Amino acid sequence: MATVVLLPGACHGGWWFEPLVRRLGELGHEARAVTLAGVGERADELTGRVTLDSHVAETAELVAAEAAEQVVLVGHSYAGSVITGVADRIPARVGALLYLDAFLPEDGDSCWSMTNGEQRRWYIEGAGRTGLAVDPLPFFDSRATPHPLATLLQRSRLSGAWRSIPIKHYAAAASPEWLPLSPFVPTTERLRGDPGWTVHDLPVGHNVLVNGPDLVLDLILRLT
């Protein structure tokens, strides 16, 4: 059975993946949903030292400590940058990558550089209250908390080792309501022509677990 490590997007904690963790456990898999520093129940750790690098480092440490030889890494939205960094640091410990409507950086990319104007306005206006973290959007889950601004602005530092991961899947949220707003369309279209990737179009919005938990579970099971 596989070990699956799941990382949520900006402003969300491990609670976002709880339904999938429960289902995977029932099927005999080891599943861990991660709350990153500065968010959710770890909001008291929010300082200027919480960056993309620190999120990558803490997740790499967690993965390295897992008993399984290799893990399946799953990242939603912002966390695509995190799982890419982890796979780049310790590729031997990662057997598969699943991006859920997520950022996929090259060396030197940041969430800021990869996203669109609407998202950048959220980063700026959302950080205006504290200057340190981006407040959740009004329609987010009530459990969502401010997200460390530096993690969205810092550039990824990648050697390219992550490309050696043998199984790489990208799940694009493709509901008609989301596609005109999605900053991930260029990434999805680029990967469609890459033989190293499998691309899935999910008929859901960016919050893929609202209407598509069974679809996401099916994708994870394919990788395990």
Secondary structure, DSSP 8 states (H G I E B T S, - for coil): --EEEEE--TT--GGGGHHHHHHHHHTT-EEEE---TTSGGGGGG-STT--HHHHHHHHHHHHHHSSSSSEEEEEETTHHHHHHHHHHH-GGGEEEEEEES-----TT--HHHHS-HHHHHHHHHHTTTTSSEE---TTS-TT---EEHHHHHS-----SGGGG-SEEEEEEE--TTTTTT-TTHHHHHHHHT-TT-EEEEESS-SSHHHH-HHHHHHHHHHH-
